[in-house]
Every structure is written in structure tokens, then in C-alpha cells.
Amino acid sequence: MLKVKKSGAELSRIVQIGARLKQLSGESGQEYLPLNRGVNMVAPIDLRPVVAEVDFNGEAIQVYPPGAGFARLRQVIADRFFAGQTEANRILITAGGMNGLDLIFQTLDVQKILLPAHHWGSYNHILTIRGVAGDTYRSHAELENRLPELAGCAVLICDPGNPLGEKYDDREQFRLLKRLNDAGAAVIFDSPYRRLFTDEADDYYAQLTGLPGVVICESFSKSLGLSGQRIGFIHSMDEALNRELAIRLMYCTNGINGFAQELVYRLLTTEVGREEVLRFQERTRREIAQNIALLRERGLLAEEFYTEAEPEGLFAVVRCTEQELLAHRIGSVSLAFFTRTDKERAGRYARICVSFPHAKFAEYFLPVKPTI
Ligand SMILES: Cc1ncc(COP(=O)(O)O)c(C=O)c1O
């Protein structure tokens, strides 16, 4: 028997739910909607026209990539995500958001990292594995009240959020981030969903470059539908942090997959790539909005969670339990899975992915009634 350093973290419950749905579907011969998942399911982005132009025998694909990522990809991110208001050397290409968060959590020297009361379970697991202390905040107003005790801590903001899918007003949120920054707190701005809903005209990240305490963790998994490619980026204004992140990234990856980098570069810069991105995003956004509107009309949306922010993201919380939805052949994840402080109340709600074809979504939700 080998001796193992056990972290105490666990694998995701969402994967287990997926396996259970497959089993139930196999036994009954009926389809179960996989709304437990966290990916865009309206329609995949069509990569074929972009891939057709890739030179698979070129250096970009065949040789080790630079440790911090392709220089041209970092530059295009600086230009298109930051309106040219930052420099490419403040951007680090990562193997997706999870890899980025892990690097940030292990590298920031802070007393603790505060998570929102309802949050993506993986944050806790990374904290556990890296031995970093965690804490919770219930609202933005609470953070404002606690400002003096937050110096030397980090606050994680996820916007649009997972599991609630809530989107805060940018201007109000910026004011909060500025106050946190000025109070000496670091802010980890985890935002893999934002770019699905905004385009190059969005100057929010450019504004955030004025707050040196803010570290942005981004991903192409959701905004470009590339969760299979494992690619994202970190942006920080702090030189010392960037240097250490680059070292740690190098010694856990030896560079990020060249094909994934080439693909993202072409999606962001070539005419065919940009057309496909636009088509994918427009259709996805439209059907997400239709699904949220339907939940609202039917009294199924848990409005009580959307008092400070609007339901807009990839997810929504509904007034039914995971088991009740399962009886209607709809996969979901109990909200209790996304909180450490509020489990009993949260168990009466479920999180669903609303990035799903509207017609089928409407058909499956037709007989569903709110139970709260
Ligand atoms: C809130 C949040 N942050 C980050 C990620 C990371 O995604 P990825 O590792 O695919 O980039 C996810 C994925 O579901 C997420 O929900």
C-alpha cells in the first residue's frame, strides 16, 4: 500500500448526477435533460471552418509553446478584452479557469479567501488542497460593512455567478471593487461567463486595470464554448504576482496546448472565426433569455435570490428540489451542494443550466410546478 498525502477534497457531485441520469435513461429508454451540467448546450460552436485553416505541421502545433502563452494570443486578448488598455505581459494563458484559480489561490499570500455564500464547489476543494483558509460573505453590502477587517485577505467575486446566474450592475460592482482595493484586500474576479454576454465594446476589464488589487481569472470554456480545449487566462497588474504565477504555471504545465491557443487565436482574429463566434453567442444568448423568461412567467424562478442582481447567466435557481425535477426527467443540482452556511434552506431549491434549446426546455418544464 502506498502512503498518500490525502487532501480531504472530493470529486464533483455533478459528475455523479450525470452518471445517474445516464443510468435512468438507459433503464427507462426515455431522455433525461442534463441541466445539471455547466456548459452551453443550445448548439456547439462550429469549429470546422476555423480548423480547416490550421497548419498542423507548423511550429505552433508541433513545438513546445512559450510558458506564458503565445505572444500573439496575449496581445489579442490585451486588445480585445481590455480595449488595448493593458500590456500583453500582464496576461498569462492558463489551462482553463480551474487551473487559473488554483494558481491564484496557491500564490496569493493572504490570511484567507472569502467566497460568496452560494458558490461553485470547486473553490472549496482548491482551498482544501492548497491549505488556504476560507470564509463566507452573504452580500455585497456585507463586504462594505466588513471593509476594515479585509486588509490582507482576498475576496472572490464571480460575476455572472455560478450557481445563481446573477449579474451585478457593473457600475455598482466597480465601486465595491474599488473600495475593497483601497482597503488593502485582493479581489479575485472569476468571470468565465461574462464574455458570452458582452463583446469588444465592453470596457469593464479596461476599467479594472485601474485597480491593482484585482486579479481577473477568465476562460474560453463558456464564452467560446471550448470547455474541451482547457484554455483561459489570468490578468494582473501586479508584476511580482505575474512573475510567480508564470513560474508555477511553467512547472505544472510546461506550456498550454498549442492547438487550443491556435484555435482561440483564430476564433478571435480571422473572419470565419469571428463569424462563428458571433453566431454561437447570439443563438446561445437568445435561448438563455427565453428560458429564464419562461421560468419567470411560470413562477419557477427563485426570485428571492435575485434582489441585488439580475438573473442573466448560464444558470438559474428554481423553486423545486433536485428530486422533484428528476421526477420530470430533468437533471439539476441541489442548491445545498453550493453552500456551506445555508444548506437546509438551499436544499429546497435546485440549480439548472439554462443554456439549452428553448423548445425542449419548454416542453419538459410544462408540467413542473413550484413547490416553495
Ligand atoms: C464559476 C466558475 N469559475 C471557473 C470555472 C472554470 O471553468 P474552466 O476550467 O472550464 O475554464 C467554472 C466552470 O464551470 C465556473 O463555473
PDBQT file of the ligand as one rigid body, heavy atoms in Angstrom, charges set to zero:
ROOT
HETATM    1  C1  LIG A 401     -17.572  29.928 -11.563  1.00  0.00    +0.000 C 
HETATM    2  C2  LIG A 401     -16.627  29.161 -12.412  1.00  0.00    +0.000 A 
HETATM    3  N1  LIG A 401     -15.359  29.552 -12.491  1.00  0.00    +0.000 NA
HETATM    4  C3  LIG A 401     -14.473  28.902 -13.244  1.00  0.00    +0.000 A 
HETATM    5  C4  LIG A 401     -14.848  27.790 -13.970  1.00  0.00    +0.000 A 
HETATM    6  C5  LIG A 401     -13.750  27.122 -14.733  1.00  0.00    +0.000 C 
HETATM    7  O1  LIG A 401     -14.029  26.627 -15.960  1.00  0.00    +0.000 OA
HETATM    8  P1  LIG A 401     -12.869  26.045 -16.874  1.00  0.00    +0.000 P 
HETATM    9  O2  LIG A 401     -11.887  25.340 -16.011  1.00  0.00    +0.000 OA
HETATM   10  O3  LIG A 401     -13.558  25.146 -17.813  1.00  0.00    +0.000 OA
HETATM   11  O4  LIG A 401     -12.267  27.219 -17.560  1.00  0.00    +0.000 OA
HETATM   12  C6  LIG A 401     -16.165  27.336 -13.912  1.00  0.00    +0.000 A 
HETATM   13  C7  LIG A 401     -16.604  26.130 -14.634  1.00  0.00    +0.000 C 
HETATM   14  O5  LIG A 401     -17.669  25.621 -14.516  1.00  0.00    +0.000 OA
HETATM   15  C8  LIG A 401     -17.082  28.042 -13.111  1.00  0.00    +0.000 A 
HETATM   16  O6  LIG A 401     -18.360  27.689 -13.002  1.00  0.00    +0.000 OA
ENDROOT
TORSDOF 0
